[in-house]
């Protein structure tokens, strides 16, 4: 085997190695992109759930504020009617 044959085989081997590495890098990149897409999807789902939970909590807070206002009004009416004990109970 001559020197040129050996050099040809070494170069061919190196080229094959580079091509294999490029294919592996391509596969790795594809896997990373798929994982990132899955994470993005999960992130979007988490945001949707967080927004829904925030809306529920906001409604509950509004309902509780309305209930507080109702009991405060009852306490005022009780005071106007001269019933201080009933007013205290309304504020508990």
The 8 nearest C-alpha neighbors of each residue, nearest first, counted from 0:
[[1, 4, 2, 5, 3, 6, 8, 7],
 [0, 2, 4, 3, 5, 6, 7, 8],
 [1, 3, 5, 4, 6, 0, 7, 8],
 [2, 4, 6, 5, 1, 7, 0, 8],
 [3, 5, 7, 1, 2, 6, 0, 8],
 [6, 4, 8, 2, 7, 3, 9, 1],
 [7, 5, 3, 9, 8, 4, 10, 2],
 [6, 8, 4, 10, 5, 9, 11, 3],
 [7, 9, 11, 5, 6, 10, 12, 4],
 [10, 8, 12, 6, 11, 7, 13, 5],
 [9, 11, 13, 7, 12, 8, 6, 14],
 [12, 10, 8, 14, 9, 13, 7, 15],
 [11, 13, 9, 15, 10, 14, 8, 16],
 [14, 12, 16, 10, 15, 11, 9, 17],
 [15, 13, 17, 11, 16, 12, 10, 18],
 [16, 14, 18, 12, 17, 13, 19, 11],
 [15, 17, 13, 19, 14, 18, 12, 20],
 [18, 16, 14, 20, 15, 19, 21, 13],
 [17, 19, 21, 15, 20, 16, 14, 22],
 [20, 18, 22, 16, 21, 17, 15, 23],
 [19, 21, 23, 17, 22, 18, 24, 16],
 [22, 20, 24, 18, 23, 19, 25, 17],
 [21, 23, 25, 19, 20, 24, 18, 26],
 [24, 22, 20, 26, 25, 21, 27, 19],
 [25, 23, 27, 21, 22, 26, 28, 20],
 [26, 24, 22, 28, 23, 27, 21, 29],
 [27, 25, 29, 23, 28, 24, 30, 22],
 [28, 26, 24, 30, 29, 25, 23, 31],
 [27, 29, 31, 25, 26, 30, 24, 32],
 [28, 30, 26, 32, 27, 31, 25, 33],
 [31, 29, 27, 33, 32, 28, 26, 34],
 [32, 30, 28, 34, 29, 33, 35, 27],
 [31, 33, 35, 29, 30, 34, 36, 28],
 [32, 34, 36, 30, 31, 35, 29, 37],
 [35, 33, 37, 31, 36, 32, 38, 30],
 [34, 36, 38, 32, 37, 33, 31, 39],
 [37, 35, 39, 33, 34, 38, 32, 40],
 [36, 38, 34, 40, 35, 39, 33, 41],
 [39, 37, 35, 41, 40, 36, 42, 34],
 [38, 40, 42, 36, 37, 41, 35, 43],
 [39, 41, 37, 43, 42, 38, 36, 44],
 [42, 40, 44, 38, 43, 39, 45, 37],
 [43, 41, 39, 45, 40, 44, 38, 46],
 [42, 44, 46, 40, 45, 41, 39, 47],
 [43, 45, 41, 47, 42, 46, 48, 40],
 [44, 46, 42, 48, 43, 47, 49, 41],
 [45, 47, 49, 43, 44, 48, 50, 42],
 [48, 46, 44, 50, 45, 49, 51, 43],
 [49, 47, 51, 45, 46, 50, 52, 44],
 [48, 50, 46, 52, 51, 47, 53, 45],
 [49, 51, 53, 47, 52, 48, 46, 54],
 [50, 52, 48, 54, 53, 49, 47, 55],
 [53, 51, 49, 55, 54, 50, 48, 56],
 [52, 54, 50, 56, 51, 55, 57, 49],
 [55, 53, 57, 51, 52, 56, 58, 50],
 [56, 54, 52, 58, 57, 53, 59, 51],
 [55, 57, 59, 53, 58, 54, 60, 52],
 [56, 58, 54, 60, 55, 59, 53, 61],
 [59, 57, 61, 55, 60, 56, 62, 54],
 [58, 60, 56, 62, 61, 57, 63, 55],
 [61, 59, 57, 63, 58, 62, 56, 64],
 [62, 60, 58, 64, 59, 63, 57, 65],
 [61, 63, 59, 65, 60, 64, 58, 66],
 [64, 62, 66, 60, 65, 61, 59, 67],
 [65, 63, 67, 61, 66, 62, 60, 68],
 [66, 64, 68, 62, 63, 67, 61, 69],
 [65, 67, 63, 69, 64, 68, 62, 70],
 [68, 66, 64, 70, 69, 65, 71, 63],
 [69, 67, 71, 65, 66, 70, 72, 64],
 [68, 70, 66, 72, 67, 71, 65, 73],
 [69, 71, 73, 67, 72, 68, 89, 74],
 [72, 70, 74, 68, 73, 69, 67, 75],
 [71, 73, 75, 69, 70, 74, 68, 76],
 [74, 72, 70, 76, 71, 75, 77, 69],
 [73, 75, 86, 77, 71, 89, 72, 76],
 [76, 74, 72, 78, 77, 73, 79, 71],
 [75, 77, 79, 73, 78, 74, 80, 72],
 [76, 78, 80, 74, 86, 82, 75, 79],
 [79, 77, 81, 75, 80, 82, 76, 83],
 [80, 78, 76, 81, 77, 75, 82, 74],
 [79, 81, 77, 78, 82, 76, 83, 75],
 [80, 82, 78, 79, 83, 77, 76, 86],
 [83, 81, 77, 78, 85, 84, 80, 86],
 [82, 84, 86, 78, 85, 81, 87, 77],
 [83, 85, 87, 86, 82, 88, 77, 78],
 [84, 86, 88, 87, 82, 83, 77, 89],
 [85, 87, 74, 83, 89, 77, 84, 88],
 [88, 86, 84, 90, 89, 85, 83, 91],
 [87, 89, 85, 91, 90, 86, 84, 74],
 [88, 90, 86, 74, 87, 91, 70, 85],
 [89, 91, 87, 88, 70, 86, 74, 71],
 [90, 88, 89, 87, 86, 70, 74, 71]]
